Amino acid sequence: MLVIGELINGMYKAVGKAIAERDKKVIQKIAKDEVAAGAGMLDVNTGPYEKNPKDAMKWLVETIQEATDAPLALDSTKPDVIEEGLKVVKKRAMINSTNSDEEKLNILVPMAKKYNASLIGLTMGKSGIPRDKNERMEHAVKIVTKCQETGFDVSGLYLDPIVLPVNVAQAQGTEVLESIREFKFLCGPAPKTVVGLSNASQGTKERPLINRIFLVMALANGLTGAIMDPLDKDLMDAAITAELVLNKNIYCDSFLNAHRKK
């Protein structure tokens, strides 16, 4: 599973302050810590309050790349902010994200192809959050079709089924899990799947536990990536163990340490 570290986000108070003050040390420490904990990619988001997000994105990408060579997921609702980061990335990046709206697809799918970036596709549109698995599949088909028409390799597409908080949308959990399982049958090669894991526990009292259980269940249904907190050791241990049980790693008594060394 691709672990995408979620912590370099201007929504977090300390990160927002570091971005505003252009404090490299804070950002670089987070980046190094996430990679050391097992993140294979780092999500990079300037946050909603940055007055000049294009400059901030460029600064963040360059700052992080001074500290680590981990690939980056450029996270913004504004395509021009994402492209500013794509101009300076050194490794293949990820665009986070498009949805099924034609307007966004027409901008972001060609952008992903131009810069050889992978792409997250949120299975939703202007009408809002999908109600069930069937609506998620409809949005997924639109995204996959646009990628195929544009000549973007669908193997670089990560479909996001939109995880909702269990305390306000409990019935949606099974809809998400079923969607993850069925997305892979949309085409060949199959698109990958990704979730914003922390959304599952938003507003609950048992956030770490809910995140762990949801991640394990999602992996059992074929999940291939998650935007999550790699510094949560119990969460990472759950992911490693789930992949062991799913026969994706070879067992040894010290499998947790062996995986981390790998």
C-alpha positions in Angstrom: 0.0 0.0 0.0 1.1 3.5 -0.8 1.2 5.5 2.4 0.8 9.3 1.6 1.8 11.4 4.6 -0.9 13.9 5.5 0.9 16.2 7.9 2.4 19.0 5.6 -0.9 20.8 5.4 -1.4 24.5 6.2 -4.6 23.6 8.0 -2.5 22.5 10.9 -1.6 25.5 13.1 2.2 24.9 13.3 2.5 24.1 9.6 0.4 27.2 8.6 2.7 29.3 10.8 5.8 27.8 9.3 4.5 28.4 5.7 3.6 32.0 6.6 7.1 32.6 8.1 8.9 30.5 5.5 10.4 28.4 8.3 12.2 25.6 6.5 13.2 23.7 9.6 9.7 22.9 10.7 8.6 21.7 7.3 11.7 19.7 6.7 11.5 18.0 10.1 7.9 16.9 9.4 8.9 15.6 5.9 11.9 13.6 7.4 9.7 12.2 10.2 7.0 11.1 7.8 9.4 9.3 5.5 11.3 7.7 8.4 7.9 6.4 9.7 7.1 4.7 6.4 5.5 7.3 4.1 6.2 6.5 0.4 4.8 9.9 -0.7 4.1 13.2 1.0 0.9 15.2 0.6 1.7 19.0 0.2 -1.1 21.5 0.9 -0.6 25.2 1.5 -3.9 25.4 3.5 -6.9 27.5 3.0 -5.6 30.8 4.5 -2.4 31.3 2.5 -2.6 34.6 0.6 -0.3 33.6 -2.2 -0.7 29.8 -2.6 1.2 29.6 -5.8 4.4 31.0 -4.2 3.8 28.9 -1.1 3.4 25.7 -3.1 6.7 26.4 -5.0 8.5 27.1 -1.7 7.1 24.0 0.0 8.1 21.7 -2.8 11.6 23.1 -3.0 12.0 23.1 0.8 10.8 19.5 1.1 13.1 18.3 -1.7 16.1 19.8 0.1 15.4 17.3 2.9 14.1 14.2 1.2 13.7 12.7 -2.3 10.2 11.3 -1.5 7.7 11.9 -4.3 5.0 14.5 -3.6 1.3 14.7 -3.9 0.4 18.3 -4.7 -2.9 19.1 -2.9 -5.0 22.1 -3.9 -8.5 23.0 -5.2 -6.8 25.4 -7.6 -5.2 23.9 -10.7 -2.7 26.8 -11.1 -1.4 26.2 -7.6 -0.8 22.5 -8.4 0.9 23.3 -11.7 3.3 25.7 -9.9 4.4 22.7 -7.8 4.6 20.4 -10.8 7.1 22.8 -12.5 9.7 22.2 -9.8 9.2 18.6 -8.6 12.1 16.3 -9.2 10.3 13.0 -9.1 7.0 11.8 -10.5 4.3 13.7 -8.6 0.6 13.1 -7.9 -2.2 15.6 -8.5 -4.6 15.8 -5.6 -7.2 16.0 -7.1 -9.9 16.2 -9.7 -13.5 15.1 -9.6 -15.9 14.0 -12.3 -16.9 17.5 -13.4 -16.1 18.0 -17.0 -14.6 21.4 -16.3 -12.0 20.0 -13.9 -11.4 16.9 -15.9 -10.6 19.0 -19.0 -7.9 20.9 -17.0 -6.4 18.3 -14.7 -6.3 15.1 -16.8 -4.2 16.9 -19.6 -2.1 18.5 -16.9 -1.3 15.0 -15.4 -0.4 13.7 -18.8 1.8 16.8 -19.6 3.8 16.4 -16.4 3.7 12.6 -16.2 2.0 12.8 -12.8 -0.4 10.3 -11.3 -3.9 11.6 -10.5 -6.4 11.2 -7.7 -10.0 11.2 -8.9 -12.7 12.0 -6.4 -15.8 10.1 -7.2 -18.1 13.0 -6.8 -19.3 16.0 -8.8 -21.1 19.4 -8.5 -24.1 17.6 -7.0 -22.0 16.8 -3.9 -21.2 13.6 -1.9 -22.5 10.4 -3.6 -25.3 8.6 -1.8 -24.2 5.1 -2.5 -21.9 2.7 -4.3 -23.9 3.2 -7.6 -23.4 6.9 -7.7 -19.7 6.5 -6.9 -19.4 4.1 -9.8 -21.1 6.6 -12.1 -18.5 9.3 -11.2 -15.7 6.7 -11.5 -16.8 5.8 -15.0 -16.7 9.5 -16.1 -13.2 9.9 -14.7 -11.9 6.7 -16.3 -13.5 7.5 -19.6 -11.9 11.0 -19.7 -8.5 9.5 -18.9 -8.8 7.0 -21.7 -10.0 9.6 -24.2 -7.1 11.9 -23.3 -4.5 9.2 -23.5 -3.7 9.3 -19.8 -2.6 5.8 -18.6 -5.3 4.7 -16.2 -2.7 2.7 -14.2 -1.7 6.1 -12.8 -5.2 6.9 -11.7 -6.2 6.6 -8.0 -10.0 6.6 -7.5 -11.1 8.0 -4.2 -14.6 6.7 -3.0 -15.0 9.7 -0.5 -14.8 8.5 3.1 -17.3 10.2 5.4 -17.2 10.4 9.2 -18.7 7.4 10.9 -20.5 9.5 13.5 -22.6 11.3 10.9 -22.7 8.9 8.0 -22.4 5.5 9.4 -24.1 3.6 6.6 -21.6 5.1 4.1 -18.8 2.9 5.4 -20.0 -0.2 3.6 -20.7 1.8 0.4 -17.1 3.0 0.4 -15.7 -0.5 1.0 -17.8 -2.0 -1.8 -16.8 0.8 -4.1 -13.1 0.0 -3.5 -13.7 -3.6 -4.3 -15.6 -2.9 -7.6 -13.5 0.0 -9.0 -10.8 -2.4 -10.1 -13.3 -4.0 -12.6 -13.9 -0.8 -14.5 -11.1 -1.3 -17.0 -7.8 -2.9 -17.7 -5.3 -2.0 -16.4 -7.3 -1.3 -13.3 -7.3 2.1 -11.6 -5.8 2.2 -8.2 -7.7 3.3 -5.1 -7.0 5.8 -2.3 -8.8 7.2 0.7 -8.4 10.2 3.0 -8.3 7.9 6.0 -8.7 10.5 8.8 -12.1 11.5 7.4 -13.5 8.2 8.7 -13.0 9.3 12.3 -13.5 13.1 12.1 -15.4 14.3 15.1 -15.3 11.0 17.0 -13.8 10.2 20.4 -11.9 7.1 19.3 -10.2 8.4 16.3 -7.0 6.2 16.2 -9.1 3.0 16.7 -11.6 3.9 14.0 -8.8 4.8 11.6 -7.0 1.5 12.2 -10.1 -0.7 11.7 -11.3 1.1 8.7 -7.9 0.9 7.1 -7.6 -2.8 7.6 -11.1 -3.4 6.2 -10.3 -1.2 3.2 -7.1 -3.1 2.5 -9.0 -6.4 2.6 -11.3 -4.9 -0.1 -8.3 -4.0 -2.3 -7.2 -0.5 -1.3 -3.9 0.5 -2.8 -3.2 3.9 -1.1 -4.2 6.0 1.8 -3.6 9.6 2.8 -2.9 9.2 6.5 -0.7 9.9 9.5 2.4 7.7 9.3 3.6 8.9 12.7 0.7 6.9 14.3 2.7 3.7 15.0 -0.3 1.6 15.8 -1.9 2.6 12.5 1.2 1.7 10.6 1.5 -1.6 12.4 -2.1 -2.4 11.5 -1.4 -1.7 7.8 1.8 -3.8 7.8 0.0 -6.7 9.6 -3.0 -6.5 7.3 -0.8 -6.8 4.2 1.0 -9.8 5.8 -2.3 -11.6 6.4 -3.3 -10.7 2.8 -0.1 -12.6 1.7 1.5 -9.4 0.3 4.6 -9.8 2.6 6.5 -12.9 3.7 6.1 -13.8 7.4 9.0 -13.8 9.9 8.8 -13.3 13.7 10.1 -9.8 13.4 7.9 -8.9 10.4 7.2 -5.4 11.7 10.8 -4.4 12.0 11.7 -6.2 8.8 9.1 -4.2 6.9 10.4 -0.9 8.4 14.0 -1.7 7.5 12.8 -2.6 4.0 
